[in-house]
């Protein structure tokens, strides 16, 4: 389970007073990176569909 968490949560050098704060900050960073990546993929898919499939 520990290895699975390390795959989805980035390690940050910044120290927090609470362990939960560090976990939330790391998870939020990973979530935002995933959101940006997924948005790029969807934009490319929509561009492809509009340009090549529907024309």
C-alpha positions in Angstrom: 0.0 0.0 0.0 2.9 2.4 0.8 4.3 1.9 -2.7 0.9 2.6 -4.3 0.6 5.9 -2.4 4.1 6.9 -3.5 3.0 6.4 -7.1 0.2 8.9 -6.9 1.5 11.4 -4.3 4.6 13.4 -5.0 7.2 13.9 -2.3 7.8 17.5 -1.2 10.7 18.8 0.8 8.7 21.4 2.6 7.8 20.5 6.2 4.4 21.0 7.6 3.2 21.0 11.2 0.7 18.3 10.5 1.3 15.1 8.5 -2.2 15.5 7.0 -1.2 18.9 5.6 1.7 17.4 3.8 -0.4 14.6 2.4 -3.1 17.0 1.2 -0.5 19.4 -0.4 1.1 16.5 -2.2 -2.2 15.0 -3.4 -3.4 18.4 -4.6 -0.2 18.8 -6.7 -0.7 15.4 -8.3 -4.4 16.1 -8.9 -3.6 19.4 -10.7 -0.9 17.8 -12.8 -3.4 15.1 -13.8 -6.1 17.6 -14.5 -3.8 19.6 -16.8 -2.7 16.4 -18.6 -6.2 15.1 -19.1 -7.4 18.5 -20.4 -4.6 18.5 -23.0 -5.6 15.0 -24.1 -9.3 15.9 -24.4 -8.5 19.1 -26.3 -6.4 17.1 -28.8 -9.2 14.5 -29.1 -11.8 17.1 -29.8 -9.6 18.9 -32.3 -9.0 15.6 -34.1 -12.7 14.8 -34.2 -13.7 18.2 -35.4 -10.9 18.4 -38.0 -10.8 14.9 -39.5 -13.8 12.9 -38.6 -16.6 15.5 -39.0 -15.2 17.3 -42.0 
